[in-house]
Amino acid sequence: MQTDTFLSTELAAYKAGFASRVAPERLAMMEGATTKLKNTGIELSAKKVGDRAPNATLPDAKGKLINLENLWKSGPLVAIFYRGAWCPYCNLELRAWQKHTAELRKLGATLVAISPQTPDNSMSTAEKNELAFSVLSDSAMEAARGFGIEFTLPPELVELYGSVENNLPELNGNGQWVLPIPATFVIDQSGIIQFAHVDADYRSRAEPAEVISLVRLLVSSALPD
């Protein structure tokens, strides 16, 4: 019987393949930048379980404004922050979540993916990955800043991304070299964060099955006795 591959397995396979084909000095630079970001303490200062989630109103890929508070008031909200369509780890994550959209819908939960990309670039992401959930644009970094996961890229990454035509100031439409660290939050109907996966290592993502198990518990605990 065929079973779904864990997201962590797919991410690890891509990581190993990338390490085998990239120049050692480039890999060392990227690893060093990740370590420096971890050392800033951004993971510890980000919103965590028990905190009240910040609200934000963001445009979806078609330009429609979506209010996060309105979403979580109707049922558990799973909010995924990703870097952009240029990030292969992000695309693996989005496609993994696409497999679980029907299950979340049955639970009465809402799934949204948030990146700094402009709505047009978010539309491209949704089409590329055949996504059936909303992809929101946080170009002003309102949501990322509210959740405490915004950071400015160091000069060495600015140079690297620019050299491979990942012009983030243009892709994100804000003129800045800023990104969110990848994160996943589950917010209950009272606006309290019940799950938080925040990791400065962009290659680490929450496992959808683990998140869905928590959502199922939230839904069952809300049912009357």
C-alpha positions in Angstrom: 0.0 0.0 0.0 1.4 3.4 -1.0 1.8 5.9 1.8 2.5 9.6 1.8 6.1 10.7 2.2 6.8 12.8 5.3 7.7 16.4 4.5 10.8 16.1 6.6 12.0 13.3 4.4 11.5 15.3 1.2 13.3 18.3 2.7 16.2 16.2 3.9 16.5 14.7 0.4 16.6 18.1 -1.3 19.1 19.4 1.3 21.4 16.4 0.6 21.2 16.9 -3.1 21.9 20.6 -2.9 24.9 20.0 -0.7 26.3 17.6 -3.2 26.2 20.0 -6.1 27.0 23.4 -4.7 30.4 24.9 -4.2 31.7 24.2 -0.6 32.5 27.8 0.0 29.0 28.9 -1.0 27.5 26.2 1.3 29.7 27.3 4.2 28.6 30.9 3.7 24.9 30.0 3.7 25.3 27.8 6.8 27.2 30.6 8.5 24.4 33.1 7.8 21.8 30.6 9.2 23.9 30.2 12.4 24.2 34.0 12.8 20.4 34.4 12.4 19.8 31.7 15.0 22.2 33.5 17.3 20.1 36.7 17.2 17.5 35.0 19.3 14.7 35.6 16.8 13.2 32.2 17.5 12.9 33.0 21.2 11.4 36.4 20.6 8.8 35.2 18.1 5.2 34.6 19.1 4.8 31.3 20.9 2.2 28.9 22.3 -0.1 30.8 24.7 0.5 34.2 23.1 -2.4 36.2 21.5 -2.0 36.2 17.7 -1.6 39.5 16.0 -4.3 40.4 13.5 -3.5 41.6 10.0 -5.5 42.2 6.8 -3.7 40.9 3.7 -4.5 40.6 0.0 -4.8 37.2 -1.5 -3.5 36.2 -4.9 -6.5 37.9 -6.6 -6.2 41.1 -4.5 -9.1 40.3 -2.1 -8.4 41.5 1.4 -8.4 38.7 4.0 -8.6 39.5 7.7 -6.9 36.9 9.8 -9.0 37.4 12.9 -12.2 36.8 10.9 -10.6 33.5 9.8 -9.8 32.2 13.2 -13.1 33.2 14.7 -14.8 30.7 12.3 -12.5 27.8 13.3 -8.9 26.9 13.9 -6.5 28.8 11.6 -3.3 27.2 10.3 -1.0 30.1 9.1 2.2 29.1 7.3 4.8 31.8 6.6 7.1 31.0 3.7 9.9 32.9 1.9 8.6 32.8 -1.7 8.2 30.8 -4.9 12.0 31.0 -5.5 12.6 28.8 -2.4 12.5 25.1 -3.3 12.0 24.2 0.4 8.9 26.4 0.4 7.5 24.8 -2.7 7.9 21.3 -1.1 6.1 22.6 2.0 3.2 24.1 0.1 2.7 21.0 -2.0 2.8 18.8 1.1 0.0 20.9 2.7 -2.0 20.8 -0.5 -2.5 17.0 0.2 -4.2 17.9 3.5 -6.6 20.6 2.4 -9.7 18.4 2.3 -8.9 17.0 5.7 -8.6 20.5 7.2 -11.8 21.6 5.6 -13.7 18.7 7.1 -12.4 19.8 10.5 -13.7 23.3 9.9 -10.1 24.7 9.9 -8.7 27.3 7.5 -5.2 27.1 5.9 -3.4 30.1 4.6 0.1 30.6 3.4 1.8 34.0 3.8 4.8 35.4 2.1 6.2 38.9 1.3 5.5 38.3 -2.5 3.3 40.7 -4.3 -0.2 39.3 -5.1 0.8 38.7 -8.7 3.8 36.6 -7.6 1.6 34.8 -5.1 -0.8 33.9 -7.9 2.1 32.4 -9.8 3.0 30.3 -6.6 -0.6 29.1 -6.3 -0.8 28.1 -9.9 2.7 26.5 -10.0 1.9 24.3 -7.0 -1.8 23.8 -7.8 -2.9 25.1 -4.4 -6.5 25.0 -3.2 -5.9 27.2 -0.2 -5.4 31.0 0.1 -1.9 32.4 -0.6 -1.6 35.9 1.1 0.7 38.7 0.3 2.5 40.4 3.2 4.7 42.9 1.3 4.6 45.4 4.1 5.7 42.6 6.5 2.8 43.5 8.8 2.0 39.9 9.7 5.6 38.8 9.8 6.6 41.7 12.1 3.5 41.0 14.3 4.5 37.4 14.8 8.1 38.4 15.4 9.7 36.6 12.5 10.9 39.4 10.2 14.6 39.8 9.6 16.9 41.7 7.2 19.2 39.6 5.0 23.0 40.1 5.7 25.1 41.5 2.9 26.5 38.1 1.8 23.0 36.7 1.2 21.9 39.9 -0.6 24.9 39.4 -3.0 24.2 35.7 -3.4 20.4 36.1 -4.1 21.1 39.0 -6.4 23.6 36.9 -8.4 21.0 34.2 -9.0 18.3 36.8 -10.0 16.3 36.4 -6.8 15.6 40.2 -6.6 13.6 40.2 -3.4 12.9 44.0 -3.3 11.3 43.6 -6.7 9.6 40.2 -6.1 8.1 41.5 -2.9 7.3 45.0 -4.1 8.7 46.7 -1.0 12.2 47.7 -2.0 13.7 45.8 0.9 15.9 42.7 1.5 13.7 41.4 4.2 12.1 38.0 4.8 10.1 36.1 7.4 11.8 33.0 8.9 9.6 30.1 7.9 7.0 29.4 10.6 3.7 27.6 11.2 1.1 28.7 13.7 -2.2 27.2 14.7 -4.6 29.8 16.2 -7.8 28.9 18.1 -11.1 30.7 17.9 -10.2 33.0 20.7 -7.1 34.1 18.9 -4.6 32.2 21.1 -1.7 30.4 19.5 -1.9 26.7 20.2 1.0 25.6 18.1 4.2 27.4 16.9 7.0 26.0 14.8 9.6 28.8 14.3 13.0 27.9 13.0 15.7 30.2 11.7 17.0 27.3 9.6 14.8 27.7 6.5 15.2 24.0 5.7 13.2 23.0 8.8 9.4 23.0 8.5 6.5 21.8 10.6 5.2 18.3 9.7 1.6 18.6 8.4 0.5 15.4 10.1 1.6 16.7 13.5 -0.2 20.0 13.0 -3.4 18.3 11.9 -3.4 16.1 15.0 -3.4 19.2 17.1 -6.2 20.8 15.0 -8.3 17.6 15.5 -7.8 17.9 19.3 -8.8 21.5 19.3 -12.0 20.7 17.3 -12.9 17.8 19.6 -12.3 19.8 22.8 -14.6 22.5 21.5 -17.5 20.1 21.0 -20.2 20.1 23.7 -20.2 17.1 26.1 
